[in-house]
Amino acid sequence: MKNLLLILVTFFMFAACNIREKAADAATKGVEQLIESKTGTEVDLPNTDAMENNAGFVTYQSERKTYLTGNEKFQATALFQKDKDGLAIALQLVGEDGKSFLATIHHIPENFSLPLKAKFGVSNQYDGANPVATIMFMDINENGVQSTEMPFDGEMKITQLTESQITFEIDAKGSDATDASSPSNWKKITGNGKLVQPIIVSQGIDKNNVLK
């Protein structure tokens, strides 16, 4: 995984240079093949035109505070992985100002349909029936890492899952980690997000068996 991240970072630095489109698209194919040969992970990096449109937008708020307004533009990546625990989908958005957002759903049946619904829980344990959702928002600034509220109950659902756009919604209750065991202190947490022309990374499953 470290090698994969290093290769991806190198690609983004290279793609940001002002080079001709044909050279950039050839480099994209080369990076995809390099990652796949070294890691066994299928990677679908956008071509030059799509890369210019790669973006993610998220709103995320509780009754106490608004963390993301939907105006910030993030780099968007979707990760699909299949292992002994089933299928997992991770939606990662990374900003230039120290903010990052990660939404994951795991224990997804391979024959799922949309909307894909998943449950939040304090322990994040699979109950044998419902896919499990987790949210992580990180804000790093000159004061360090800022703590944020997390969902402990409720639902996340993916409503669109195509190569060009992925959308999701959050309707939950939660709090700071210190109040995880005190449901009476939980407050409403809501949000929604959109990934446009996301980078797609898949491991253990063909991306076309996940996209709808």
C-alpha positions in Angstrom: 0.0 0.0 0.0 2.9 2.4 0.8 4.3 1.7 -2.7 0.9 2.4 -4.3 0.5 5.7 -2.5 4.1 6.7 -3.4 3.4 5.9 -7.1 0.1 7.8 -7.0 1.8 10.9 -5.5 4.5 10.8 -8.1 1.9 10.6 -10.8 0.0 13.6 -9.6 3.1 15.7 -9.4 4.0 14.7 -13.0 0.5 15.2 -14.4 0.4 18.7 -12.9 3.2 19.8 -15.2 2.4 21.6 -18.4 3.0 18.9 -20.9 1.3 17.9 -24.1 -1.9 15.9 -23.8 -0.6 12.8 -25.8 2.5 12.6 -23.6 0.4 12.9 -20.4 -2.0 10.2 -21.5 0.8 7.9 -22.4 2.3 8.5 -18.9 -1.1 7.7 -17.4 -1.1 4.3 -19.1 2.5 3.7 -18.0 1.7 4.5 -14.4 -1.4 2.2 -14.4 0.7 -0.7 -15.8 3.5 -0.1 -13.3 1.1 -0.1 -10.3 -0.7 -3.2 -11.5 2.5 -5.1 -12.1 4.0 -4.2 -8.7 0.9 -4.5 -6.5 -1.6 -6.6 -8.4 -4.0 -3.7 -7.9 -6.1 -2.5 -10.8 -5.9 1.3 -11.1 -7.9 3.5 -13.5 -6.3 6.9 -13.6 -8.2 9.6 -15.5 -6.8 10.8 -18.8 -5.7 14.4 -19.2 -9.2 15.8 -19.9 -10.8 13.8 -17.1 -8.1 14.7 -14.7 -8.9 18.4 -15.1 -12.4 17.6 -14.1 -11.5 15.4 -11.1 -13.2 16.9 -8.0 -15.0 16.2 -4.8 -17.5 18.2 -2.8 -18.9 17.4 0.6 -21.2 19.0 3.1 -20.8 17.6 6.7 -22.4 19.2 9.8 -23.8 18.4 13.2 -26.2 20.4 15.3 -23.1 22.0 17.0 -20.9 22.8 14.0 -20.6 22.9 10.2 -17.3 21.2 9.2 -17.7 21.3 5.4 -20.0 23.6 3.5 -19.7 21.9 0.1 -17.7 24.8 -1.4 -14.3 23.3 -0.9 -12.9 21.4 -3.9 -11.2 18.1 -3.1 -9.2 15.6 -5.1 -11.5 12.5 -5.4 -10.6 8.9 -5.2 -12.7 5.7 -5.0 -11.3 2.5 -3.8 -12.9 -0.9 -4.3 -11.6 -4.0 -2.5 -12.8 -7.5 -2.2 -11.4 -10.0 0.4 -12.6 -12.7 2.7 -15.0 -10.2 4.4 -16.7 -9.3 1.2 -16.7 -6.1 -0.8 -15.6 -2.7 0.6 -15.9 0.8 -0.9 -13.9 3.8 0.3 -14.5 7.3 -0.9 -11.6 9.6 -0.2 -11.4 13.3 -0.6 -8.2 15.3 0.0 -7.9 19.1 0.0 -5.0 21.4 -0.2 -5.8 23.1 3.1 -5.2 20.2 5.4 -8.8 18.9 5.3 -9.6 15.3 4.3 -12.7 13.2 4.3 -13.0 9.4 4.2 -16.3 7.5 3.9 -16.2 3.7 3.9 -18.7 0.9 3.6 -17.7 -2.7 4.1 -19.3 -6.1 4.2 -21.2 -5.3 1.0 -22.8 -8.2 -0.8 -21.4 -8.5 -4.3 -24.9 -8.5 -5.9 -25.9 -5.2 -4.2 -28.1 -2.6 -5.9 -28.5 1.2 -5.5 -29.2 2.9 -3.3 -26.5 1.0 -1.2 -27.4 1.5 2.4 -25.1 0.9 5.4 -25.4 1.4 9.2 -23.2 3.3 11.5 -22.3 1.8 14.9 -20.2 2.6 17.9 -18.2 -0.6 17.5 -18.3 -0.7 13.7 -19.0 -4.4 13.9 -20.8 -6.3 11.2 -24.2 -7.6 12.5 -24.4 -10.3 9.9 -27.0 -8.5 7.8 -26.3 -4.8 7.2 -23.2 -3.3 5.5 -21.1 -1.2 8.0 -20.4 2.5 7.4 -17.7 4.7 8.9 -16.8 8.3 8.5 -13.5 10.1 9.2 -13.0 13.8 8.8 -9.6 15.3 9.5 -8.7 19.0 9.7 -5.0 19.8 10.2 -3.9 23.4 10.6 -1.4 25.4 12.6 -3.0 24.4 15.8 -2.6 20.7 15.1 -5.3 18.1 14.3 -8.8 19.4 15.1 -11.2 16.9 16.7 -14.5 16.3 15.0 -17.8 14.5 15.8 -18.4 11.0 14.4 -21.6 9.1 13.6 -22.4 6.3 16.0 -26.0 5.6 14.8 -27.9 6.1 11.6 -27.3 5.5 7.9 -25.1 6.3 5.0 -26.2 5.5 1.4 -24.5 5.6 -1.9 -27.1 6.8 -4.5 -25.0 7.0 -7.6 -21.9 4.8 -8.5 -20.6 5.4 -12.0 -17.2 6.0 -13.6 -18.0 9.7 -14.0 -19.8 10.4 -10.7 -20.4 9.0 -7.3 -22.8 10.5 -4.8 -23.7 9.7 -1.2 -25.8 10.9 1.8 -25.4 10.8 5.5 -28.2 10.8 8.1 -26.9 9.9 11.5 -26.4 10.8 15.1 -23.1 11.0 16.9 -20.7 13.0 19.0 -17.0 13.4 20.0 -15.3 10.1 20.7 -15.4 10.8 24.4 -19.3 10.5 24.3 -19.4 7.4 22.2 -20.9 5.4 25.1 -23.5 8.2 26.0 -26.3 8.1 23.4 -28.2 10.8 25.3 -25.4 13.2 24.3 -25.5 12.4 20.6 -26.6 15.0 18.2 -27.8 15.0 14.6 -25.1 14.6 11.9 -25.9 15.0 8.3 -24.1 15.4 5.0 -23.8 14.6 1.4 -21.0 14.3 -1.2 -20.2 14.1 -4.9 -17.1 12.7 -6.5 -16.7 13.8 -10.2 -14.4 11.8 -12.5 -12.8 10.1 -9.5 -9.6 8.2 -9.7 -10.6 4.5 -9.3 -8.5 1.9 -7.6 -9.7 -1.7 -7.3 -8.2 -4.7 -5.7 -9.5 -8.3 -5.9 -12.5 -7.3 -8.1 -13.0 -5.8 -11.5 -14.3 -2.2 -11.2 -17.0 -2.9 -13.7 -18.5 -5.4 -11.2 -18.9 -2.6 -8.7 -19.9 0.4 -10.9 -23.7 0.6 -11.6 
